[in-house]
Amino acid sequence: MMSGNTALPRKNYIDNIRSATIVLVLIYHVVYIFNSVGVVSNIPVQGIPALDSICYFLYPWFMCLLFVVAGISARYSLQTRSTRQFARERVQKLIVPYLGGAFLLGWLNGWVTAHYVDMFGGHAVPGFVKYLVYCLNIGPLWFLLELFVISMILLLILRIDRRDRLWALAGKTGLPLIILLVLAVWGSSFLLNPPVVVVFRNGIYWLMFLLGYYVFSHDTVLAKLKQHAILFFIIAVGLGVVEVWYFFGQNYTSDACLQHPLNEVSAKT
């Protein structure tokens, strides 16, 4: 269990990263709604093409970062809670808001979309059926559902690995292996992806969560990364600029972009 002296600075550090990433998520979605690339949104209004570069720059990695931070936070949470308490909190903090948001507010997103897109192929549909279909337009709420699923998978892993050997082993991860993890990230982009709902990139998001839990929750690993933080930052920004230049004009949510090695290197960095 963490001591109080180290827990508070660490919590503040993680909270700052999470807060900054959420701000980026908001900026991304504002630009996304009015994008000029042709990526489907529920407001078919032409945006400012130059601003689309924000989407290209952010999309490969900002959600990955949220899952890494969520994995780290899950590790810290389970150091002070039982698995039963953790599972109960996941239901209260993820599933309850998800269901409430989807069925109380989420339908509004679908209702707006239906004003611009013929969602029912011109067929007459009962109002209650329309409501249920509208509720499927969950928007950013998908993150809550995705996070809940991987949290439950983590509990299954912990049930098997009762002595926490995986976490202890991951603490020995050196910088070369961390860099090579880009291959695992690239491979995960091909796994467990549903055919239509592209936001559920299960393979890469679940891997990022587990990497956060098992690898990046170690102070020793973070210390190694901190030594080269400036170099990694420069490389990450450079890769982001290259990615904007390379993919600009294409659908940045398509498999061709999301599974491209350049995308995965950018996400991992």
KERO-985108 format. One line per 2 residues: number of its first residue (from 1); their letters; for each residue x, y, z of C-alpha. Coordinates in Angstrom, 3 decimals, decimal comma. Layout:
<recs>
NUM = A = X/Y/Z | ...
</recs>
This chain:
<recs>
1 = MM = 0,000/0,000/0,000 | 1,268/3,480/-0,828
3 = SG = 2,344/5,791/1,923 | 0,497/9,051/2,354
5 = NT = 3,554/11,135/1,386 | 3,863/9,567/-2,065
7 = AL = 0,176/9,022/-2,742 | -0,851/12,693/-2,762
9 = PR = 1,761/13,996/-5,276 | 1,110/10,969/-7,460
11 = KN = -2,651/11,548/-7,336 | -2,222/15,207/-8,242
13 = YI = 0,040/14,232/-11,136 | -2,468/11,738/-12,531
15 = DN = -5,391/14,133/-11,986 | -3,559/16,856/-13,914
17 = IR = -2,946/14,521/-16,861 | -6,559/13,354/-16,805
19 = SA = -7,911/16,922/-16,645 | -5,671/18,126/-19,474
21 = TI = -6,675/15,158/-21,637 | -10,381/15,780/-21,015
23 = VL = -9,895/19,368/-22,218 | -8,319/17,955/-25,395
25 = VL = -11,271/15,586/-25,776 | -13,675/18,528/-25,630
27 = IY = -11,656/20,510/-28,173 | -11,529/17,476/-30,460
29 = HV = -15,288/16,907/-30,360 | -16,067/20,549/-31,120
31 = VY = -13,899/20,382/-34,243 | -15,190/16,895/-35,075
33 = IF = -18,829/18,036/-35,131 | -17,986/20,669/-37,756
35 = NS = -15,251/18,736/-39,576 | -14,670/19,249/-43,293
37 = VG = -13,147/15,824/-43,957 | -16,472/14,083/-44,449
39 = VV = -16,290/12,089/-41,227 | -19,897/11,388/-40,266
41 = SN = -21,347/13,615/-37,554 | -24,905/14,625/-36,852
43 = IP = -24,504/18,218/-38,017 | -23,683/18,349/-41,758
45 = VQ = -22,305/21,876/-41,643 | -19,095/22,671/-43,474
47 = GI = -16,333/23,541/-41,036 | -12,986/25,262/-41,442
49 = PA = -10,651/22,793/-43,222 | -7,520/24,029/-41,448
51 = LD = -9,050/23,136/-38,076 | -9,397/19,509/-39,170
53 = SI = -5,680/19,155/-38,455 | -6,589/19,202/-34,742
55 = CY = -8,582/15,990/-35,222 | -5,759/14,326/-37,127
57 = FL = -3,282/15,301/-34,440 | -5,355/14,278/-31,413
59 = YP = -7,378/11,259/-32,538 | -4,554/8,648/-32,573
61 = WF = -3,506/9,104/-28,971 | -5,698/11,154/-26,656
63 = MC = -8,161/8,327/-25,969 | -5,247/5,915/-25,571
65 = LL = -3,839/8,247/-22,929 | -7,149/8,263/-21,058
67 = FV = -7,138/4,462/-20,915 | -3,522/4,412/-19,704
69 = VA = -4,406/6,890/-16,947 | -7,511/4,829/-16,122
71 = GI = -5,334/1,735/-15,781 | -2,907/3,522/-13,472
73 = SA = -5,800/4,846/-11,398 | -7,290/1,334/-11,162
75 = RY = -3,996/0,074/-9,731 | -3,928/2,757/-7,080
77 = SL = -7,608/2,210/-6,313 | -7,169/-1,526/-5,768
79 = QT = -4,353/-0,874/-3,310 | -6,888/0,585/-0,895
81 = RS = -10,027/-1,376/-1,862 | -11,081/-4,979/-2,167
83 = TR = -12,014/-6,303/-5,585 | -15,645/-6,422/-4,460
85 = QF = -15,556/-2,755/-3,455 | -13,813/-1,871/-6,721
87 = AR = -16,458/-3,718/-8,776 | -19,288/-2,003/-6,879
89 = ER = -17,720/1,400/-7,491 | -17,303/0,615/-11,209
91 = VQ = -21,022/-0,058/-11,449 | -21,914/3,113/-9,539
93 = KL = -19,468/5,403/-11,360 | -19,594/3,925/-14,863
95 = IV = -22,703/1,869/-15,578 | -25,221/4,018/-13,688
97 = PY = -24,075/7,275/-15,411 | -23,894/5,425/-18,745
99 = LG = -27,474/4,146/-18,544 | -28,757/7,443/-17,205
101 = GA = -26,969/9,423/-19,891 | -28,062/7,096/-22,695
103 = FL = -31,737/6,813/-21,800 | -32,349/10,234/-20,281
105 = LG = -30,140/12,460/-22,457 | -28,528/10,266/-25,111
107 = WL = -31,702/10,122/-27,213 | -31,289/13,821/-27,962
109 = NG = -28,207/13,067/-30,038 | -30,158/10,540/-32,103
111 = WV = -33,121/12,887/-32,410 | -30,902/15,629/-33,838
113 = TA = -29,236/13,149/-36,201 | -32,648/12,010/-37,481
115 = HY = -33,349/15,568/-38,649 | -30,429/15,339/-41,090
117 = VD = -30,205/11,614/-41,854 | -32,942/9,143/-42,787
119 = MF = -32,173/6,641/-40,038 | -35,161/4,408/-40,808
121 = GG = -35,023/4,213/-44,595 | -38,285/6,072/-45,056
123 = HA = -40,282/3,524/-43,088 | -42,865/4,431/-40,463
125 = VP = -41,502/3,426/-37,066 | -43,313/3,545/-33,710
127 = GF = -42,184/6,318/-31,399 | -40,906/3,938/-28,721
129 = VK = -38,721/2,124/-31,264 | -37,380/5,450/-32,461
131 = YL = -36,544/6,338/-28,867 | -34,570/3,122/-28,375
133 = VY = -32,664/3,672/-31,625 | -31,958/7,273/-30,661
135 = CL = -30,546/6,053/-27,335 | -27,946/4,014/-29,231
137 = NI = -26,363/7,303/-30,335 | -24,452/7,432/-27,077
139 = GP = -21,657/9,771/-28,173 | -18,751/10,061/-25,686
141 = LW = -20,656/7,840/-23,220 | -19,090/4,851/-24,987
143 = FL = -15,946/5,485/-22,914 | -17,809/4,582/-19,712
145 = LE = -18,989/1,288/-21,162 | -15,568/0,441/-22,588
147 = LF = -13,869/1,234/-19,288 | -16,332/-0,897/-17,337
149 = VI = -15,750/-3,933/-19,557 | -11,953/-3,804/-19,282
151 = SM = -12,234/-3,207/-15,517 | -14,201/-6,455/-15,198
153 = IL = -11,631/-8,247/-17,367 | -8,920/-6,949/-15,041
155 = LL = -10,730/-8,444/-12,049 | -10,772/-11,819/-13,814
157 = IL = -7,024/-11,559/-14,409 | -6,432/-10,657/-10,766
159 = RI = -8,518/-13,627/-9,708 | -6,110/-15,882/-11,615
161 = DR = -2,946/-13,994/-10,643 | -3,670/-13,811/-6,918
163 = RD = -0,029/-13,191/-5,979 | 0,280/-10,197/-8,317
165 = RL = 3,217/-11,730/-10,151 | 2,397/-10,014/-13,435
167 = WA = 2,594/-6,579/-11,850 | 5,876/-7,393/-10,113
169 = LA = 7,310/-8,664/-13,394 | 6,160/-5,592/-15,286
171 = GK = 8,049/-3,421/-12,808 | 11,285/-4,681/-14,375
173 = TG = 10,369/-3,191/-17,749 | 13,277/-1,231/-19,158
175 = LP = 13,339/1,576/-21,702 | 14,148/-0,687/-24,707
177 = LI = 11,163/-2,905/-23,937 | 8,910/0,128/-23,455
179 = IL = 9,909/1,311/-26,947 | 9,258/-2,162/-28,386
181 = LV = 5,745/-2,072/-26,932 | 4,834/-0,077/-30,032
183 = LA = 4,713/-3,434/-31,848 | 2,146/-4,733/-29,361
185 = VW = 0,116/-1,548/-29,750 | 0,166/-1,903/-33,528
187 = GS = -0,890/-5,542/-33,312 | -3,695/-4,740/-30,881
189 = SF = -5,216/-2,275/-33,380 | -6,309/-5,281/-35,474
191 = LL = -7,974/-7,152/-32,602 | -11,551/-7,167/-31,280
193 = NP = -12,763/-4,295/-33,449 | -16,507/-4,369/-34,250
195 = PV = -17,340/-3,921/-37,952 | -19,466/-0,758/-37,679
197 = VV = -18,905/1,069/-34,371 | -15,322/2,191/-34,924
199 = VF = -15,032/3,935/-31,549 | -14,955/0,522/-29,848
201 = RN = -11,314/-0,171/-30,678 | -11,307/-2,856/-28,015
203 = GI = -7,887/-4,331/-28,718 | -5,840/-1,158/-28,446
205 = YW = -7,896/0,449/-25,677 | -7,875/-2,663/-23,486
207 = LM = -4,132/-3,052/-24,018 | -3,542/0,581/-23,052
209 = FL = -5,558/0,117/-19,872 | -3,581/-3,004/-18,927
211 = LG = -0,290/-1,281/-19,722 | -1,326/1,544/-17,423
213 = YY = -2,213/-0,909/-14,669 | 0,762/-3,248/-14,942
215 = VF = 3,599/-1,139/-16,381 | 3,095/2,601/-15,952
217 = SH = 1,853/2,385/-12,363 | 5,434/1,618/-11,266
219 = DT = 7,432/4,546/-9,932 | 10,605/2,992/-11,337
221 = VL = 9,158/2,853/-14,851 | 7,889/6,426/-14,650
223 = AK = 11,303/7,558/-13,419 | 12,942/6,019/-16,486
225 = LK = 10,502/7,801/-18,759 | 10,928/11,087/-16,916
227 = QH = 14,651/11,071/-17,686 | 13,832/11,264/-21,391
229 = AI = 10,587/13,242/-21,157 | 11,744/16,162/-23,314
231 = LF = 13,039/13,859/-26,041 | 9,806/11,841/-26,094
233 = FI = 7,769/15,061/-26,204 | 9,693/16,345/-29,223
235 = IA = 9,343/13,009/-30,995 | 5,614/12,837/-30,214
237 = VG = 4,937/16,340/-31,550 | 7,047/15,619/-34,628
239 = LG = 5,179/12,386/-35,325 | 1,886/14,197/-34,866
241 = VV = 2,836/16,815/-37,447 | 3,949/14,101/-39,882
243 = EV = 0,683/12,240/-39,359 | -1,382/15,360/-40,065
245 = WY = 0,578/15,910/-43,270 | 0,396/12,253/-44,361
247 = FF = -3,303/11,579/-43,715 | -4,805/15,030/-44,265
249 = GQ = -7,885/14,772/-46,475 | -8,537/11,121/-45,587
251 = NY = -11,042/9,721/-43,100 | -8,923/9,664/-39,948
253 = TS = -11,375/7,224/-38,274 | -11,017/4,574/-40,999
255 = DA = -9,095/1,331/-40,520 | -6,604/2,438/-43,159
257 = CL = -5,546/5,282/-40,869 | -6,120/3,718/-37,457
259 = QH = -4,146/0,560/-38,278 | -1,308/2,300/-40,102
261 = PL = 2,083/1,849/-38,340 | 2,589/5,637/-38,270
263 = NE = -0,642/5,986/-36,314 | 0,391/3,398/-33,748
265 = VS = 3,886/4,851/-33,279 | 2,294/8,250/-32,714
267 = AK = -0,200/6,789/-30,237 | 2,444/4,892/-28,283
269 = T = 4,836/7,851/-28,070
</recs>
